[in-house]
Each structure stands twice: as C-alpha cells, then as structure tokens.
Amino acid sequence: MYKTSRFLKLVLPALMALVYIHFSCSKDVSYNTPVASDKTKPGVVSNVKVNNFKGGAYITYDLPKTGNVLYVKAAYIINDETGKSRQTKSSYYSDTIIVEGFAKKKEYEVKLTAVSRADVESDMVSVKVNPDTPVYQLVAKTIKMQADFGGVNVQTTNPLKKPVGAILLYKATGDPKYTIYQQNFSDFAAVNFSVRGFDTLPKAFATYITDQWGNNSDTVYQMVSPLFEIQLDKNKFFVNRLPSDTKIGFGWELSNLWNGNTGGTGWHTVQENVPLPIVCTFGLGVSAKLSRFILYGRSGYEYGHGNPKVFSIWGSDNPAPADVVLPVFAEVGTVLGDWVNMGNYVWPGPPSGAPPTAATATDKAFFNKGMEFTFPFTAPKARFLRLAVSESWSGATFAHAMEITLFGNTK
C-alpha cells in the first residue's frame, strides 16, 4: 500500500499536466464544419417514389453508390403566394424523407440533393408531389361560432389530431378592422372555447385556422349577440344542509365556500371513512339559468390531499328540495327526486404534463388561479346546488375547496 501511494504521488502531477496541455491546445469543433476531407461529388438519388398525404408527402429513394453521403436534403416552396420555403433532411441511415407544410392541395416541386460528409452537394433531382388537402383547411371547414353567455363560443373538429390554432378575431363598433382577441392552439380532436365579458348587443367576430408552418385558412365572419350573464351575488348564498351531506371537519364550514377568501379557510369535511360521493348543499337565494362557475382548490395541496378531482353539480329549482342520496356517477340530465345532474367535471392535471405529485411551480400557480367549468346549455334553472365529489386528488374519503363563483342569468 505504501509503494502504491508513493507511486501515485509521483505520477499524478505529471498525468494532470498532460491532460491540461491536451485540452488547452484543442479547439472546439463545430457540427456545421465538414466531417471529412473527401471532396468527391456524390451521385444523385435514384428510384424516387412519392406517397402523398394531407399537407405533405413521403419521398423514398435509393442512395447514390458513393459511400461518402451524410444526408439527403429536400428543398421546396410550401406557399406559392408568399414564396415561403422549407428544407428538410434525412440521414444516410434512411431511404425516406418527409416534406410537409404545403398550403394547398396542388402539385409542388421538391428538389433533392445528396450531401457528402465534406458538405459537397450532388446534382439536383426534381420530383413532383401532390399533397392532399392540408389539415388546417379541413379543420377550418368545421368552424362553428354561436352565442354564449357574455360572449361567443367557438368549436372545431380535428379528427387527425394535428397541431393547429383557432384564432378568434373581434371588431369593436367604430374600429376599422378586426384584431386578434384570443388564440387557442392544440392537437385535440375537438376544440371548444368561449370568450366572455361582452354585453348582449350584436358583436362582429371572426375565426380562422392556422398551422405550425404559418398557413392560414379563409376567415369565417359572423355577427353574434351574446347571451345575458352576471356573476351571482354571493351575499344571497346560504347553507342548506341535508341529511345525506357529509359532516364538516376542523370547523371549516360550508359558508366559507363563498366568503370571497381563497387563501384562508374553506369548506372541509371530516377525515373519516365515509361513503362517496362527498356532498354539500347550498342555496343561491335566486332562481338562475347557470352558465359557468370557477372553483378554487386549497393552496399548498395542489393536485393532492382533498382537492376535488372528479365531481358533479346537482341542481334543483324546487323551493324546498327533499334529500336524496347521490350516486358516485350519473349521466348529465339524470333526475333523482327533486335533483338533476347539471354537469360532470374532471379537474385537469398539471399543464406541464408532470405527475400530480411532482407539479412544477407554474403548475401550482395555474391551479391556484381557480378552474373554470361550464354548465351545458341544456341545464335547467336552479335555486339550490349540491357539489358531489366522487374522487379527490389523493383518493381519500374527504374533500375540501376554498371558494366557488357562479355566473348565469337571473332574469
């Protein structure tokens, strides 16, 4: 052991000096510089075949016989009107290159070149592609705008689930042109969103669809008269405890759910093994056609503990509705005694995609802004509501929430 230790003491300084000299004399190598010195011009791709799809095409080919090819490059114009172009590349490990982003269903020219490891290009091979109708144009054909409470509702369908954006425009009275009011980007099969805050006078709205390559569809214009909507007066809300309601725990009374404080104490049930769903009942003090509500979960326990994950809202317009034991699940519109299911809801998970137990700071901030949910247009008027939590984020048999804000038409 002594000889080994002495040997390391003598040799290590010399080794460290050599390592330092090696790295101090080396230069950074750019991935953009040629990776070989062979300046031989590569041959061209051959046996080219095209398989078109919506908005693009797969191009297959045989690589040139020369062995110094690094990749194949495709250059093409995607929009004849704007002259916008794209380049895509495929390594020598593949015999296929994808070209996409074309603005229309028509013939386009694609220029293929093989590029060597020394960055030498082959002669160009021209191929014609005929992409089918792009997805953004197909989605645009499904645009539907309709009056919603306090604004307009926009719906589109995207069965291929390709990334597109639905861009809502608005032109205020007296303004010379439309401006972007809201943008909704997703790859969902169905898009359904509303903008609110308008009076009931006719409003000029328009919508178009865009894709990730900057292609825009024709714009759909429509005059919409928003439906009347106000925030319900929380001073009129009152506790209406029924026998099947879950017991209150820790002194967090149901009335805290409308005290205007989202950061103090809220509604909290006992942490006991009680049957699901966890239920509370309260009166609105008025009969209203409800449009939407914002529910605030408990901060510090985002996506966890007793915060509601899956829940329903039941309503009754009866002046004195009788108690009924609510099921864990029922279809919207189900009638049980004096009560009707006015909506089934799922609080969405962290928008970052992280697991609920590892939500990011941004996820938590999003959670604490409150989550808005809408009532179906078919939901009847109600003067009493029951919040029925069938699953909390922890899976426990208790629930808590901090505040609820309701909107609708009380006329």
Secondary structure, 3 states (H helix, E strand, C coil): CHHHHHHHHHHHHHHHHHHHHHHHHCCCCCCCCCCCCCCCCCCCCEEEEEEEEECEEEEEEECCCCCCEEEEEEEEEEECCCCEEEEEEEECCCCEEEEECCCCCCCEEEEEEEEECCCCECCCEEEEECCECCHHHHHHCCCEEEEEECEEEEEEECCCCCCEEEEEEEECCCCCCCEEEEEEEECCCEEEEEECCCCCCCEEEEEEEEECCCCECCCEEEEECCECCEECCHHHCEECCCCCCCCECCCCCHHHHHCCCCCCCCEEECCCCCCCCEEEEEEEEEEEEEEEEEEECCCCCCCCCCCEEEEEEEEECCCCCCCCCCCCCCCCCCEECCEEEEEEEECCCCCCCCCHHHCCHHHHHHHHCCEEEECCCCCCCEEEEEEEEEEECCCCCCCEECEEEEEEECC
